[in-house]
Amino acid sequence: MAKLVKGMILSLFLAPVLSFGGGHKVPSYKPQTANWIDAVSFNYGQSKDHIDIYRLGFRRDFDSQWFESGVGYLSGYYELSLNYWNGRSDENFGVALSPVFAYYFNVSEDFHPYLEAGIGASLFSRTRMGRRDLSTNFLFEDRIGIGVRADSWDLALRYMHYSNAGIKKPNDGIDIFIGSINYQF
């Protein structure tokens, strides 16, 4: 378990290095901006035990892409999110920062389906949510997903998992299926 935690922490520090160095510049469909935030996302999901998850995300695309071919390319984004979890009798507030890698498929100039994965860090106001004991306010935010970018819009469906990766027991964690709509400036 210690190796898993070290790997997750390493990925949090490695993503910024990879996103600023090497690779080609971003694709032509993405407008070049000097802003820290180039997109906003609204997300809703639910855990299997009926905890409603609401997220407001602020995104910044990586400035590079790698492994470009006729099929597609690898790139990604950073997402800073504000989270609200609402259970039957509990609520929880959190903030998360995640580097996310995405493989974009070249279907057309304005239409890019993609697969994504990322591991980030989050901080929540409570360590309990219903019957779940998360044990720590600090949680890892893991995700895998599928989506499509078309013009300035991005739609995605994700599986997300929040847990402390065994830093402290018990580690009940929360699994979420979540939908996202994103608007890129």
C-alpha positions as a printed NumPy array, in Angstrom:
array([[  0.   ,   0.   ,   0.   ],
       [  2.906,   2.359,   0.734],
       [  4.116,   1.93 ,  -2.863],
       [  0.663,   2.887,  -4.153],
       [  0.603,   6.053,  -2.029],
       [  4.134,   6.991,  -3.141],
       [  3.146,   6.407,  -6.779],
       [  0.085,   8.624,  -6.442],
       [  2.089,  11.411,  -4.834],
       [  4.794,  11.099,  -7.516],
       [  2.161,  11.422, -10.257],
       [  0.904,  14.664,  -8.68 ],
       [  4.387,  16.152,  -9.009],
       [  5.288,  14.582, -12.361],
       [  2.231,  15.853, -14.264],
       [  3.24 ,  19.536, -14.156],
       [  6.721,  18.723, -15.46 ],
       [  5.329,  16.704, -18.364],
       [  2.698,  19.292, -19.25 ],
       [  5.196,  22.147, -19.617],
       [  8.042,  20.333, -21.316],
       [  8.386,  18.616, -24.651],
       [  5.682,  17.551, -27.012],
       [  3.982,  19.677, -29.62 ],
       [  1.854,  22.711, -29.024],
       [ -1.872,  22.258, -28.479],
       [ -4.169,  21.52 , -31.438],
       [ -5.45 ,  24.356, -33.609],
       [ -9.089,  24.015, -32.437],
       [ -8.116,  25.201, -28.947],
       [ -7.861,  28.989, -28.682],
       [ -4.562,  30.131, -27.228],
       [ -5.085,  32.148, -24.048],
       [ -2.867,  33.584, -21.373],
       [ -5.52 ,  33.05 , -18.703],
       [ -5.01 ,  30.668, -15.814],
       [ -8.469,  29.209, -16.435],
       [ -9.659,  28.354, -19.926],
       [-12.797,  26.35 , -19.117],
       [-15.482,  25.832, -16.499],
       [-17.339,  22.569, -15.832],
       [-20.513,  21.589, -14.03 ],
       [-20.766,  18.027, -12.728],
       [-23.406,  15.882, -11.082],
       [-23.142,  12.308,  -9.888],
       [-24.277,   9.85 ,  -7.271],
       [-22.671,   7.136,  -5.171],
       [-24.203,   3.671,  -4.856],
       [-25.52 ,   4.615,  -1.403],
       [-27.334,   7.689,  -2.783],
       [-24.902,  10.459,  -1.897],
       [-25.455,  13.269,  -4.418],
       [-22.234,  14.825,  -5.69 ],
       [-22.105,  18.331,  -7.149],
       [-18.852,  19.755,  -8.547],
       [-17.885,  23.088, -10.071],
       [-14.611,  22.747, -11.938],
       [-12.127,  25.247, -13.311],
       [ -9.829,  23.821, -15.962],
       [ -6.608,  24.663, -17.716],
       [ -5.479,  22.562, -20.679],
       [ -1.884,  21.374, -20.875],
       [  0.188,  23.419, -23.322],
       [  1.654,  20.338, -25.032],
       [  0.644,  17.092, -26.679],
       [  2.567,  13.844, -27.12 ],
       [  2.523,  10.663, -29.213],
       [  0.756,  12.431, -32.08 ],
       [ -0.337,  10.089, -34.874],
       [ -3.123,   9.732, -37.398],
       [ -5.225,   8.137, -34.652],
       [ -4.861,  10.915, -32.063],
       [ -2.607,  12.364, -29.394],
       [ -2.036,  12.483, -25.632],
       [ -2.575,  15.725, -23.725],
       [ -4.684,  16.695, -20.731],
       [ -5.667,  19.369, -18.28 ],
       [ -5.571,  20.5  , -14.671],
       [ -8.856,  20.757, -12.819],
       [ -9.492,  22.674,  -9.617],
       [-12.935,  21.75 ,  -8.284],
       [-15.277,  22.818,  -5.532],
       [-17.275,  19.837,  -4.272],
       [-20.534,  19.467,  -2.376],
       [-21.689,  16.024,  -1.213],
       [-25.252,  15.664,   0.046],
       [-26.313,  12.443,   1.771],
       [-29.596,  11.635,   3.475],
       [-28.524,  13.301,   6.707],
       [-24.993,  14.53 ,   6.013],
       [-23.232,  17.021,   3.821],
       [-19.578,  17.557,   3.053],
       [-17.653,  20.332,   1.314],
       [-14.327,  19.936,  -0.414],
       [-11.775,  21.293,  -2.83 ],
       [ -9.665,  19.157,  -5.195],
       [ -6.81 ,  19.625,  -7.641],
       [ -6.193,  16.967, -10.281],
       [ -3.889,  16.645, -13.261],
       [ -5.772,  14.587, -15.852],
       [ -4.248,  12.91 , -18.905],
       [ -6.494,  12.433, -21.939],
       [ -6.021,  10.65 , -25.239],
       [ -7.925,  12.579, -27.935],
       [ -8.958,  10.72 , -31.08 ],
       [ -8.75 ,  12.541, -34.439],
       [-12.27 ,  12.083, -35.793],
       [-12.554,  15.556, -37.327],
       [-11.162,  19.021, -36.739],
       [-14.039,  20.013, -34.422],
       [-15.01 ,  16.634, -32.903],
       [-12.627,  14.775, -30.575],
       [-13.749,  11.754, -28.521],
       [-11.326,  10.958, -25.701],
       [-10.37 ,   8.649, -22.85 ],
       [ -9.038,  10.16 , -19.631],
       [ -7.425,   9.176, -16.347],
       [ -6.052,  11.151, -13.428],
       [ -5.091,  11.11 ,  -9.788],
       [ -5.429,  14.243,  -7.711],
       [ -5.636,  15.427,  -4.135],
       [ -8.642,  16.754,  -2.239],
       [ -9.421,  18.218,   1.142],
       [-12.885,  17.806,   2.699],
       [-14.586,  19.405,   5.69 ],
       [-15.723,  16.101,   7.276],
       [-14.281,  12.618,   7.636],
       [-17.669,  10.869,   7.849],
       [-20.393,  10.655,   5.248],
       [-23.407,   8.633,   6.341],
       [-22.147,   5.192,   7.364],
       [-18.823,   5.773,   5.622],
       [-15.768,   6.58 ,   7.706],
       [-13.148,   8.191,   5.455],
       [-10.798,   8.696,   8.473],
       [ -8.946,  11.679,   6.992],
       [ -9.939,  15.042,   5.531],
       [ -7.265,  14.534,   2.858],
       [ -8.418,  12.149,   0.114],
       [ -7.038,  11.11 ,  -3.245],
       [ -9.342,  11.79 ,  -6.196],
       [ -8.963,   9.066,  -8.85 ],
       [-10.826,   9.119, -12.15 ],
       [-11.26 ,   7.357, -15.447],
       [-13.673,   8.575, -18.065],
       [-14.834,   8.957, -21.614],
       [-15.928,  12.121, -23.31 ],
       [-16.154,  14.185, -26.438],
       [-15.022,  17.7  , -27.294],
       [-16.973,  19.519, -29.979],
       [-16.247,  23.189, -30.651],
       [-16.242,  24.9  , -27.227],
       [-18.211,  22.151, -25.442],
       [-17.015,  19.043, -23.686],
       [-19.29 ,  16.263, -22.391],
       [-17.921,  13.463, -20.225],
       [-18.962,  10.473, -18.142],
       [-16.566,   9.464, -15.369],
       [-16.042,   6.949, -12.64 ],
       [-14.435,   8.689,  -9.661],
       [-13.102,   7.229,  -6.438],
       [-12.245,   9.16 ,  -3.277],
       [-10.224,   7.518,  -0.517],
       [ -7.138,   8.065,   1.619],
       [ -5.304,   5.103,  -0.004],
       [ -4.848,   3.377,   3.347],
       [ -3.091,   6.278,   5.099],
       [ -5.433,   5.71 ,   8.051],
       [ -8.003,   3.006,   8.811],
       [-10.879,   2.619,   8.256],
       [-10.738,   3.723,   4.643],
       [-14.303,   3.302,   3.387],
       [-13.883,   5.49 ,   0.287],
       [-16.642,   6.652,  -2.039],
       [-17.25 ,   5.521,  -5.626],
       [-19.154,   7.854,  -7.943],
       [-20.464,   7.831, -11.482],
       [-20.591,  11.445, -12.582],
       [-21.575,  13.389, -15.69 ],
       [-19.879,  16.597, -16.719],
       [-20.549,  19.451, -19.09 ],
       [-17.665,  21.775, -19.781],
       [-17.525,  25.091, -21.63 ],
       [-14.171,  26.233, -22.996],
       [-13.599,  29.997, -23.354]])
